[in-house]
């Protein structure tokens, strides 16, 4: 395994350690299972499935027929993917830090919950999810395999869209017109677009 491989593995390990740390620290908080509507389970399951597929596509080409390898842009595409992974991790951690004690792993309203509209939240409503999706995209690019990239984009994006719909319903129920106003001032994931 060359430098790009070690860099990809190292960044993936940092990403995993960060997510495990967040889950362990925040999972102990009060949760609302009916409000979550299995969105956390779905997000975790799609994460595992997409990463396992991506690794299999990279390490065992016979399993997926040996197709999908992007060789024309190698290794520049891989290094670019690593930069994208770092950007995604930074976006996610900044978003979580901005929410501070209001960040929860489960969809829940915490005590003294407020609408946060500073930092990244002044432009988009779900920068934490954007950071995750950017990290998935970076991993797909780093693996230099279009099948891996497709799976790492499609499955987590579908789970994230479901999670956002669950979360926004809870926030609308709790904040009513104030959250509706916030929704009109911001986009879900991509400033000015989506």
N, C-alpha and C positions, 0 to 999 in steps of 0.2 A: 504494500500500500504506500503510495507516494504522499507528498505534502498535502495535496488537495484532499485526499482520503482522510488523513489524520486531522486536518482542519475541519472537515465536515463532521467527523466523529466527535471531535472536541466540542464544537459548537452545539451539536445535538445533545451531548452530555450536559453541557451548561443549561440548555433549554429544558431538558428533562429534570435536572436538579432544581431549577427555578420553579417549574410547575409543581413538582412534588412538595417543595417547601411551601408554596402558596396554598396548596390544597391542605396540607397538614395543619398549617397555622390557622387557616380560615374555616376549615371544615368543622371545627369545634364550636363555631358560632351557632346561634339560634337559626334554625332553618324552617322553611315552610314547604313540606313535601308536595302538598297539593298545588302550591303556586309554581313550583319548579316544573311540574308536568313531565317528568323524566328527561328534561332537556340536558341536565348534567350527565346523566347516564348515556344519552345518545351522543353527546359531544365526546365523552371519553371513549365510547365504543368506536366511533368513526375515526378518532385519532389513532387508536391502536390498529384498526384494520388498515387504514391508509399508510401508516408508517411501516407496518409489517409487509404490506404489498410493495412499497417503495424499496425496502431493503432487499426483499426477494428478487425484485426486478434488477437490482444492482448486483447482488452477490450470487444469485443462482439464475442466470439467464435461461437455462433449460426449463425452469418452472413456468416462465411466461413466454416461452418460444424464442427467446433471444432477440426479440424485437424491441424497439423503442430507444435504442442507444443514439444519442446525438454526438457525433464525433467531429463534425465540421468546425465547431466552435470550441472544442476542447483545447486546453483547460481553462480558457478565458471565461467561458460560460459558468464553469464550476466555481471559480473564484468570485465571479459576480454574484452567484447564488449565495456564497458565504457572506458577502457584504449585505445582501438582502436579508439573510437570516439575522444578522446583527441589528439591522434597522428594525426588523419586526420585534425582536426582543426589547430593544430600547423603547419603541412605541408602547408595547404592552406594559413594561415596568413603569414608564412615565404615567400611563393612564391609571394603573393601580395605585401608584403613589399619590396621584391627585385625588383619588377617591378616599384614600386613607382608610379610616374605620368603616366607611360605608361600602367598601368592596367586600362582597361575599362570594363564596363559591356557589352556593345555592341561590336561586332567585328568592329574595326576601327583602322586606322592608325592615331596616334597623331602627333603633331608637333615635329620635331626632333626625330622621332622614330628611335630606334637603336635595334639591336639584342642583347639581354641580354644573356650572357653565363657564368655568375658567380653564385656561390651558387648552389642551386638545379638545376638551368637552365644549369649548366655545364655538367649535366648527363642526364637530361630528359627535353623535350621541354614544357611539360604542367604539372608542379608540382601542380599548383592550382587545376586543374581538378582531379589529383591524390588524393589530400587532400580531395576533396569533396567525391570521390568514397570510400575512406577509411572511412570517417565519416559515409556514408550510410551503409557500411559493419558493422561498429561498432554498429550502431543502430540496425541492424538486429540481430546481436549476442546478444546485450543487451536485446532485446525482447524475446530471447530464443524461436524463432519460425522460423522453416525453410521456411515456406511460406513467412513470412515477409522478411526474409533474401534474398530469391530468387527474390522477387519483388523489394526490395531495391537495389539489385545488377543489375538486368537485365534492368529495365526501365531507371534509370539514366545512366547506361553504354551505352545503345543504343543512348540516347540523347547526351552524351558526345562525342561519336565517330563521330556523325554527326557534332557537334559543332567544333571539332578538324579539320575535313576535310574542313569545311567552313573557319576556321581561317587560316589554313595552305595555302589554295589557295590564300587568301588575302596577306599573308606574302610572299609567293612566287612571286606573281605579283609585290609586292612593292620592295622586296630585291633581287629577282632573284637568281643569282649564290651564293651570300653570304648566303642566307637562305638555299639553296640546300646543301651547304657545312656544315652548322650547322646541318641540318637534318642527314647527313651522320655520324656526330660525336656523335649524341645523339639518344636516343630512345624516343618514344612519352610519355609513362607513367611509364614503369617499367625498371629500369636500366638493360642493357644487355639483355633484353628479348623482350619487346614490345614498 
